[in-house]
Amino acid sequence: MSDLLNKAALRETVQKHLFSAEKNLQKESLDNEQIRNEIKLLLKQKNAALVAHYYTEDAIQELAEETGGIIADSLEMARFGANHEAQTLVVAGVKFMGETAKILSPEKTILMPTLEATCSLDIGCPIDEFSAFCDQHPDRKVVVYANTSAAVKARADWVVTSSIALDVVNHLVEQGEKIIWAPDQHLGGYIQRETGADMILWDGACIVHEEFKAKGILDLKAVYPDAAVLVHPESPESVVEVADVVGSTSQLLNASKKMTNSTFIVATDRGIFYKMKQASPDKRFVEAPTAGSGASCRSCAHCPWMALNSLEMLRDSLKNNLGEIHVPEETREKALIPLQRMLDFNA
């Protein structure tokens, strides 16, 4: 009898918990709707546009679409912000994206939901050490990934994103140039293998993409044998080797639209799933595993700094001019040169 009573009490406890959780979700939904409406009003009042990266949470991406902003990779974010008539840009992403917007649009106010959102590639390439590294190889063109600080960009000859890195390096190879590449060693190694370029690589990595495992992807392929594997080139070489498509976030998104496969194993930040599912609601998207069977999560494929962006912070940033980006003018002018070179090349 006592066992039955204990089970009944347990069921009651579980039911209360589920009821409480459901009420909390409903309240959260109502709260979010109120915050979304506040943000929409503030965007209009302040002549502002919301520029969001693919890796931010679904609610922020959805809001960007609804208000005439953009969801994009870092290249399209930069171009959109520079060409938009808004006086204020709210950049939902990580800090280097806000700095890039300020470099290209110094007359605009650039706000971010939080300045704490950074990037392992950015902080893993400090300007003093990188500048000294470049000084050791004065005969090489300095090509840096967009995931770098304004100061590192100011030290570079070229800035690239993953969507145009291969084209830019091929262009430099045709001109007989040798290259210093920073900061992502995996992306740099991929480009080096694809182009045959003479490249010296900085030792940096993305904390998300570096954790994808080829074995985990192959194990998933056994479960979904007809799935196509989409891989971002910031991933390790062993992961790139098992890919059906290797590309930037926008390139992977386009591949998921065009390919006829019904299932995709995706080795990049799971934030991209919002746009993938929106474009192909009848297809299945599976996160590539990042850790072994003993891990606390099956896949931890989400940037912890991107996750710092929230609707509440976005509202507070607009409301109180919090998280404003500033770039020293001398640094901005120097960084503008390789950034503009990138935009002109892509155009």
DRENDO-1510 file (C-alpha; in Angstrom, 1 decimal, always signed):
<recs>
REC; n; res; u; v; w
REC; 1; MET; +0.0; +0.0; +0.0 .
REC; 2; SER; +2.8; +2.4; +0.9 .
REC; 3; ASP; +4.3; +1.9; -2.6 .
REC; 4; LEU; +1.0; +2.8; -4.2 .
REC; 5; LEU; +0.8; +5.9; -2.1 .
REC; 6; ASN; +4.3; +6.9; -3.0 .
REC; 7; LYS; +3.6; +6.4; -6.7 .
REC; 8; ALA; +0.4; +8.4; -6.4 .
REC; 9; ALA; +2.3; +11.2; -4.6 .
REC; 10; LEU; +5.0; +11.1; -7.2 .
REC; 11; ARG; +2.5; +11.3; -10.1 .
REC; 12; GLU; +0.8; +14.3; -8.4 .
REC; 13; THR; +4.2; +16.0; -7.9 .
REC; 14; VAL; +5.1; +15.5; -11.6 .
REC; 15; GLN; +1.7; +16.8; -12.7 .
REC; 16; LYS; +2.1; +19.9; -10.6 .
REC; 17; HIS; +5.5; +20.4; -12.0 .
REC; 18; LEU; +4.2; +20.0; -15.6 .
REC; 19; PHE; +1.3; +22.4; -14.9 .
REC; 20; SER; +3.7; +25.0; -13.4 .
REC; 21; ALA; +6.1; +24.6; -16.4 .
REC; 22; GLU; +3.2; +25.1; -18.9 .
REC; 23; LYS; +2.1; +28.2; -17.0 .
REC; 24; ASN; +5.7; +29.6; -17.1 .
REC; 25; LEU; +5.9; +29.0; -20.8 .
REC; 26; GLN; +2.6; +30.8; -21.4 .
REC; 27; LYS; +3.8; +33.7; -19.3 .
REC; 28; GLU; +7.1; +33.8; -21.1 .
REC; 29; SER; +5.3; +33.8; -24.4 .
REC; 30; LEU; +3.1; +36.7; -23.3 .
REC; 31; ASP; +6.2; +38.6; -21.9 .
REC; 32; ASN; +8.1; +38.0; -25.2 .
REC; 33; GLU; +5.2; +39.4; -27.2 .
REC; 34; GLN; +5.1; +42.5; -25.1 .
REC; 35; ILE; +8.9; +43.0; -25.5 .
REC; 36; ARG; +8.6; +42.4; -29.3 .
REC; 37; ASN; +6.0; +45.1; -29.6 .
REC; 38; GLU; +8.2; +47.5; -27.5 .
REC; 39; ILE; +11.1; +46.8; -29.8 .
REC; 40; LYS; +9.1; +47.4; -32.9 .
REC; 41; LEU; +7.9; +50.7; -31.6 .
REC; 42; LEU; +11.5; +51.7; -30.6 .
REC; 43; LEU; +12.9; +50.8; -34.0 .
REC; 44; LYS; +10.4; +53.1; -35.6 .
REC; 45; GLN; +10.9; +55.9; -33.1 .
REC; 46; LYS; +14.7; +55.8; -33.4 .
REC; 47; ASN; +14.9; +55.3; -37.2 .
REC; 48; ALA; +16.7; +52.0; -36.5 .
REC; 49; ALA; +17.2; +48.7; -38.3 .
REC; 50; LEU; +17.8; +45.3; -36.7 .
REC; 51; VAL; +20.7; +43.3; -38.3 .
REC; 52; ALA; +20.8; +39.8; -37.0 .
REC; 53; HIS; +23.2; +36.9; -37.5 .
REC; 54; TYR; +22.0; +33.4; -38.5 .
REC; 55; TYR; +23.3; +32.1; -35.1 .
REC; 56; THR; +21.1; +34.3; -32.9 .
REC; 57; GLU; +17.9; +32.9; -31.3 .
REC; 58; ASP; +14.9; +32.3; -33.4 .
REC; 59; ALA; +12.9; +35.1; -31.8 .
REC; 60; ILE; +15.5; +37.7; -32.7 .
REC; 61; GLN; +15.8; +36.4; -36.3 .
REC; 62; GLU; +12.0; +36.5; -36.7 .
REC; 63; LEU; +11.9; +40.1; -35.4 .
REC; 64; ALA; +14.5; +41.2; -37.8 .
REC; 65; GLU; +12.4; +39.8; -40.7 .
REC; 66; GLU; +9.2; +41.4; -39.4 .
REC; 67; THR; +10.7; +44.9; -39.1 .
REC; 68; GLY; +12.5; +45.2; -42.4 .
REC; 69; GLY; +16.0; +44.3; -41.1 .
REC; 70; ILE; +18.0; +41.3; -42.2 .
REC; 71; ILE; +19.2; +37.9; -41.1 .
REC; 72; ALA; +22.5; +37.1; -42.7 .
REC; 73; ASP; +26.1; +36.0; -42.5 .
REC; 74; SER; +28.7; +38.6; -41.5 .
REC; 75; LEU; +29.3; +39.7; -45.1 .
REC; 76; GLU; +25.7; +40.5; -45.9 .
REC; 77; MET; +25.2; +42.0; -42.5 .
REC; 78; ALA; +28.1; +44.4; -43.3 .
REC; 79; ARG; +26.8; +45.3; -46.7 .
REC; 80; PHE; +23.2; +45.7; -45.5 .
REC; 81; GLY; +24.1; +48.0; -42.7 .
REC; 82; ALA; +26.3; +50.2; -44.8 .
REC; 83; ASN; +23.6; +50.7; -47.5 .
REC; 84; HIS; +20.6; +51.1; -45.2 .
REC; 85; GLU; +19.2; +54.5; -44.6 .
REC; 86; ALA; +18.6; +53.9; -40.9 .
REC; 87; GLN; +20.5; +56.3; -38.5 .
REC; 88; THR; +20.8; +53.5; -35.9 .
REC; 89; LEU; +21.8; +49.9; -36.5 .
REC; 90; VAL; +21.1; +47.3; -33.8 .
REC; 91; VAL; +23.6; +44.5; -34.5 .
REC; 92; ALA; +22.5; +41.2; -32.9 .
REC; 93; GLY; +25.5; +39.0; -33.0 .
REC; 94; VAL; +29.0; +39.2; -31.6 .
REC; 95; LYS; +31.2; +42.3; -31.0 .
REC; 96; PHE; +33.3; +42.1; -34.2 .
REC; 97; MET; +30.1; +42.4; -36.2 .
REC; 98; GLY; +29.2; +45.6; -34.4 .
REC; 99; GLU; +32.7; +47.0; -34.9 .
REC; 100; THR; +32.5; +46.2; -38.6 .
REC; 101; ALA; +29.3; +48.1; -38.9 .
REC; 102; LYS; +30.9; +51.1; -37.2 .
REC; 103; ILE; +33.9; +51.0; -39.5 .
REC; 104; LEU; +31.7; +51.0; -42.5 .
REC; 105; SER; +29.1; +53.5; -41.2 .
REC; 106; PRO; +30.9; +55.9; -38.8 .
REC; 107; GLU; +28.1; +58.4; -39.0 .
REC; 108; LYS; +25.6; +55.9; -37.6 .
REC; 109; THR; +24.9; +54.9; -34.1 .
REC; 110; ILE; +25.7; +51.2; -33.7 .
REC; 111; LEU; +24.1; +49.4; -30.8 .
REC; 112; MET; +24.4; +45.8; -29.6 .
REC; 113; PRO; +22.2; +43.9; -27.1 .
REC; 114; THR; +25.3; +43.1; -25.1 .
REC; 115; LEU; +29.0; +44.0; -25.5 .
REC; 116; GLU; +29.9; +40.8; -23.6 .
REC; 117; ALA; +29.1; +38.7; -26.8 .
REC; 118; THR; +32.5; +38.1; -28.3 .
REC; 119; CYS; +34.2; +35.3; -30.3 .
REC; 120; SER; +36.9; +32.8; -29.5 .
REC; 121; LEU; +38.6; +33.6; -32.8 .
REC; 122; ASP; +38.6; +37.3; -32.0 .
REC; 123; ILE; +39.9; +37.0; -28.4 .
REC; 124; GLY; +42.4; +34.3; -29.5 .
REC; 125; CYS; +44.1; +36.8; -31.9 .
REC; 126; PRO; +45.3; +39.8; -29.7 .
REC; 127; ILE; +46.6; +42.7; -31.8 .
REC; 128; ASP; +50.1; +43.0; -30.2 .
REC; 129; GLU; +51.0; +39.3; -30.7 .
REC; 130; PHE; +49.5; +39.2; -34.2 .
REC; 131; SER; +51.3; +42.4; -35.3 .
REC; 132; ALA; +54.6; +40.9; -34.1 .
REC; 133; PHE; +53.8; +37.7; -36.0 .
REC; 134; CYS; +53.1; +39.7; -39.2 .
REC; 135; ASP; +56.4; +41.7; -38.7 .
REC; 136; GLN; +58.3; +38.4; -38.9 .
REC; 137; HIS; +57.0; +37.8; -42.4 .
REC; 138; PRO; +57.0; +41.2; -44.2 .
REC; 139; ASP; +57.0; +39.7; -47.6 .
REC; 140; ARG; +53.5; +38.2; -47.1 .
REC; 141; LYS; +50.0; +39.6; -47.7 .
REC; 142; VAL; +48.0; +39.6; -44.4 .
REC; 143; VAL; +44.5; +38.1; -44.9 .
REC; 144; VAL; +42.3; +38.0; -41.8 .
REC; 145; TYR; +38.9; +36.5; -41.3 .
REC; 146; ALA; +36.0; +38.8; -40.4 .
REC; 147; ASN; +36.0; +37.2; -36.9 .
REC; 148; THR; +38.7; +39.6; -35.7 .
REC; 149; SER; +38.9; +42.9; -33.8 .
REC; 150; ALA; +39.0; +46.3; -35.5 .
REC; 151; ALA; +42.6; +46.6; -34.5 .
REC; 152; VAL; +43.5; +43.3; -36.2 .
REC; 153; LYS; +41.6; +44.3; -39.4 .
REC; 154; ALA; +43.6; +47.6; -39.4 .
REC; 155; ARG; +46.8; +45.5; -39.6 .
REC; 156; ALA; +45.6; +43.5; -42.5 .
REC; 157; ASP; +45.8; +43.8; -46.3 .
REC; 158; TRP; +42.5; +41.9; -46.8 .
REC; 159; VAL; +39.5; +41.0; -44.7 .
REC; 160; VAL; +37.4; +38.0; -45.9 .
REC; 161; THR; +34.4; +36.1; -44.8 .
REC; 162; SER; +34.0; +32.3; -45.3 .
REC; 163; SER; +31.8; +32.9; -48.3 .
REC; 164; ILE; +34.5; +34.7; -50.3 .
REC; 165; ALA; +37.8; +33.5; -48.7 .
REC; 166; LEU; +38.5; +30.9; -51.4 .
REC; 167; ASP; +38.0; +33.4; -54.2 .
REC; 168; VAL; +40.2; +36.1; -52.6 .
REC; 169; VAL; +43.0; +33.6; -51.9 .
REC; 170; ASN; +42.8; +32.3; -55.4 .
REC; 171; HIS; +43.1; +35.9; -56.7 .
REC; 172; LEU; +46.2; +36.4; -54.5 .
REC; 173; VAL; +47.7; +33.1; -55.7 .
REC; 174; GLU; +47.3; +34.2; -59.3 .
REC; 175; GLN; +49.2; +37.4; -58.4 .
REC; 176; GLY; +52.0; +35.3; -57.0 .
REC; 177; GLU; +51.4; +36.4; -53.4 .
REC; 178; LYS; +52.4; +34.5; -50.2 .
REC; 179; ILE; +49.9; +34.8; -47.4 .
REC; 180; ILE; +49.6; +35.2; -43.6 .
REC; 181; TRP; +46.2; +33.8; -42.6 .
REC; 182; ALA; +44.4; +34.5; -39.3 .
REC; 183; PRO; +42.9; +33.5; -37.1 .
REC; 184; ASP; +41.0; +30.2; -37.8 .
REC; 185; GLN; +43.5; +27.4; -38.5 .
REC; 186; HIS; +40.8; +25.0; -39.7 .
REC; 187; LEU; +39.4; +27.4; -42.3 .
REC; 188; GLY; +42.9; +28.4; -43.2 .
REC; 189; GLY; +43.9; +24.8; -43.7 .
REC; 190; TYR; +40.8; +24.2; -45.9 .
REC; 191; ILE; +41.6; +27.2; -48.1 .
REC; 192; GLN; +45.3; +26.1; -48.3 .
REC; 193; ARG; +44.3; +22.6; -49.5 .
REC; 194; GLU; +41.8; +23.9; -52.0 .
REC; 195; THR; +44.0; +26.6; -53.5 .
REC; 196; GLY; +47.6; +25.3; -53.0 .
REC; 197; ALA; +48.5; +28.8; -51.6 .
REC; 198; ASP; +51.7; +29.4; -49.7 .
REC; 199; MET; +50.1; +30.2; -46.4 .
REC; 200; ILE; +51.3; +30.6; -42.8 .
REC; 201; LEU; +48.4; +30.0; -40.4 .
REC; 202; TRP; +47.7; +31.6; -37.1 .
REC; 203; ASP; +46.8; +29.1; -34.4 .
REC; 204; GLY; +43.1; +29.9; -33.6 .
REC; 205; ALA; +39.8; +28.0; -33.7 .
REC; 206; CYS; +36.1; +28.4; -33.2 .
REC; 207; ILE; +35.0; +26.7; -29.9 .
REC; 208; VAL; +31.8; +25.4; -31.6 .
REC; 209; HIS; +33.1; +24.2; -35.0 .
REC; 210; GLU; +36.3; +22.7; -33.6 .
REC; 211; GLU; +34.2; +20.2; -31.5 .
REC; 212; PHE; +32.4; +18.5; -34.4 .
REC; 213; LYS; +33.5; +14.9; -34.7 .
REC; 214; ALA; +33.7; +12.9; -38.0 .
REC; 215; LYS; +32.9; +9.6; -36.2 .
REC; 216; GLY; +29.7; +11.1; -34.7 .
REC; 217; ILE; +28.7; +12.3; -38.2 .
REC; 218; LEU; +29.3; +8.9; -39.7 .
REC; 219; ASP; +27.4; +7.3; -36.8 .
REC; 220; LEU; +24.4; +9.6; -37.7 .
REC; 221; LYS; +24.8; +8.6; -41.4 .
REC; 222; ALA; +24.2; +5.0; -40.3 .
REC; 223; VAL; +20.9; +6.2; -38.9 .
REC; 224; TYR; +20.1; +8.5; -41.8 .
REC; 225; PRO; +21.8; +6.9; -44.8 .
REC; 226; ASP; +20.3; +9.2; -47.3 .
REC; 227; ALA; +21.2; +12.4; -45.4 .
REC; 228; ALA; +23.4; +15.0; -46.9 .
REC; 229; VAL; +26.2; +16.3; -44.7 .
REC; 230; LEU; +26.6; +20.1; -44.6 .
REC; 231; VAL; +29.8; +21.4; -43.0 .
REC; 232; HIS; +31.2; +24.8; -42.2 .
REC; 233; PRO; +34.9; +25.1; -43.1 .
REC; 234; GLU; +35.8; +26.2; -39.6 .
REC; 235; SER; +35.4; +22.5; -38.7 .
REC; 236; PRO; +38.4; +20.1; -38.4 .
REC; 237; GLU; +39.8; +18.5; -41.6 .
REC; 238; SER; +38.4; +15.1; -40.7 .
REC; 239; VAL; +34.9; +16.6; -40.5 .
REC; 240; VAL; +35.3; +18.5; -43.8 .
REC; 241; GLU; +36.3; +15.2; -45.5 .
REC; 242; VAL; +33.0; +13.5; -44.8 .
REC; 243; ALA; +30.9; +16.5; -46.1 .
REC; 244; ASP; +28.8; +16.6; -49.1 .
REC; 245; VAL; +28.9; +20.4; -49.1 .
REC; 246; VAL; +31.4; +22.7; -47.4 .
REC; 247; GLY; +30.6; +26.3; -47.2 .
REC; 248; SER; +29.7; +29.5; -45.3 .
REC; 249; THR; +26.4; +29.8; -43.4 .
REC; 250; SER; +24.7; +31.3; -46.5 .
REC; 251; GLN; +26.1; +28.7; -48.8 .
REC; 252; LEU; +24.9; +25.9; -46.5 .
REC; 253; LEU; +21.5; +27.5; -46.3 .
REC; 254; ASN; +21.3; +27.6; -50.1 .
REC; 255; ALA; +22.5; +24.0; -50.4 .
REC; 256; SER; +19.7; +22.9; -48.1 .
REC; 257; LYS; +17.2; +24.6; -50.3 .
REC; 258; LYS; +18.5; +23.3; -53.6 .
REC; 259; MET; +19.4; +19.7; -52.8 .
REC; 260; THR; +16.8; +17.0; -53.1 .
REC; 261; ASN; +17.7; +15.1; -49.9 .
REC; 262; SER; +15.0; +15.0; -47.3 .
REC; 263; THR; +17.4; +14.9; -44.4 .
REC; 264; PHE; +20.5; +17.0; -43.6 .
REC; 265; ILE; +23.2; +16.5; -41.0 .
REC; 266; VAL; +24.4; +20.0; -40.3 .
REC; 267; ALA; +27.9; +20.8; -38.8 .
REC; 268; THR; +27.5; +24.5; -37.9 .
REC; 269; ASP; +25.8; +26.5; -35.2 .
REC; 270; ARG; +22.2; +25.3; -34.8 .
REC; 271; GLY; +20.9; +28.9; -35.0 .
REC; 272; ILE; +21.0; +28.3; -38.8 .
REC; 273; PHE; +18.1; +25.9; -38.4 .
REC; 274; TYR; +15.6; +28.7; -38.2 .
REC; 275; LYS; +16.2; +29.8; -41.8 .
REC; 276; MET; +16.7; +26.2; -43.0 .
REC; 277; LYS; +13.4; +25.0; -41.6 .
REC; 278; GLN; +11.6; +28.2; -42.9 .
REC; 279; ALA; +12.9; +27.6; -46.4 .
REC; 280; SER; +12.3; +23.8; -46.4 .
REC; 281; PRO; +9.6; +22.9; -43.9 .
REC; 282; ASP; +9.2; +19.4; -45.3 .
REC; 283; LYS; +12.9; +18.5; -44.7 .
REC; 284; ARG; +14.6; +17.2; -41.5 .
REC; 285; PHE; +17.7; +18.9; -40.1 .
REC; 286; VAL; +19.8; +17.1; -37.6 .
REC; 287; GLU; +22.6; +18.6; -35.5 .
REC; 288; ALA; +26.0; +17.1; -36.0 .
REC; 289; PRO; +27.4; +15.7; -32.7 .
REC; 290; THR; +30.1; +17.7; -31.0 .
REC; 291; ALA; +31.1; +15.4; -28.2 .
REC; 292; GLY; +31.4; +11.7; -27.2 .
REC; 293; SER; +28.8; +9.5; -25.7 .
REC; 294; GLY; +29.7; +10.6; -22.2 .
REC; 295; ALA; +28.9; +14.2; -22.8 .
REC; 296; SER; +26.1; +16.0; -21.0 .
REC; 297; CYS; +24.5; +17.0; -24.3 .
REC; 298; ARG; +24.2; +15.1; -27.6 .
REC; 299; SER; +25.2; +18.2; -29.5 .
REC; 300; CYS; +26.4; +21.5; -28.0 .
REC; 301; ALA; +26.4; +23.2; -31.4 .
REC; 302; HIS; +25.6; +26.7; -30.2 .
REC; 303; CYS; +27.9; +29.6; -29.6 .
REC; 304; PRO; +27.7; +30.7; -26.0 .
REC; 305; TRP; +28.3; +34.3; -26.9 .
REC; 306; MET; +25.6; +34.4; -29.6 .
REC; 307; ALA; +23.3; +33.0; -26.9 .
REC; 308; LEU; +23.9; +36.1; -24.8 .
REC; 309; ASN; +21.7; +38.1; -27.2 .
REC; 310; SER; +18.1; +38.3; -25.9 .
REC; 311; LEU; +14.9; +40.2; -26.7 .
REC; 312; GLU; +15.1; +41.9; -23.3 .
REC; 313; MET; +18.7; +43.1; -23.9 .
REC; 314; LEU; +17.8; +44.2; -27.4 .
REC; 315; ARG; +14.9; +46.3; -26.0 .
REC; 316; ASP; +17.0; +47.8; -23.3 .
REC; 317; SER; +19.8; +48.6; -25.7 .
REC; 318; LEU; +17.4; +50.6; -28.0 .
REC; 319; LYS; +15.6; +52.2; -25.1 .
REC; 320; ASN; +18.6; +53.4; -23.2 .
REC; 321; ASN; +21.3; +53.5; -25.9 .
REC; 322; LEU; +23.2; +50.7; -24.2 .
REC; 323; GLY; +25.9; +48.7; -25.8 .
REC; 324; GLU; +27.1; +51.4; -28.2 .
REC; 325; ILE; +30.1; +50.5; -30.3 .
REC; 326; HIS; +33.0; +52.9; -30.6 .
REC; 327; VAL; +36.1; +52.5; -32.8 .
REC; 328; PRO; +39.0; +54.9; -32.6 .
REC; 329; GLU; +39.1; +57.0; -35.8 .
REC; 330; GLU; +42.7; +56.1; -36.7 .
REC; 331; THR; +41.9; +52.4; -36.3 .
REC; 332; ARG; +38.7; +52.8; -38.2 .
REC; 333; GLU; +40.4; +54.5; -41.2 .
REC; 334; LYS; +43.0; +51.7; -41.4 .
REC; 335; ALA; +40.5; +48.9; -41.0 .
REC; 336; LEU; +38.2; +50.4; -43.6 .
REC; 337; ILE; +40.8; +49.8; -46.3 .
REC; 338; PRO; +40.8; +46.0; -46.3 .
REC; 339; LEU; +37.1; +45.9; -45.5 .
REC; 340; GLN; +36.3; +48.0; -48.5 .
REC; 341; ARG; +38.6; +45.9; -50.6 .
REC; 342; MET; +36.5; +42.9; -49.6 .
REC; 343; LEU; +33.2; +44.5; -50.5 .
REC; 344; ASP; +34.6; +45.8; -53.8 .
REC; 345; PHE; +36.0; +42.4; -54.6 .
REC; 346; ASN; +32.7; +40.6; -53.9 .
REC; 347; ALA; +30.8; +43.2; -55.9 .
</recs>
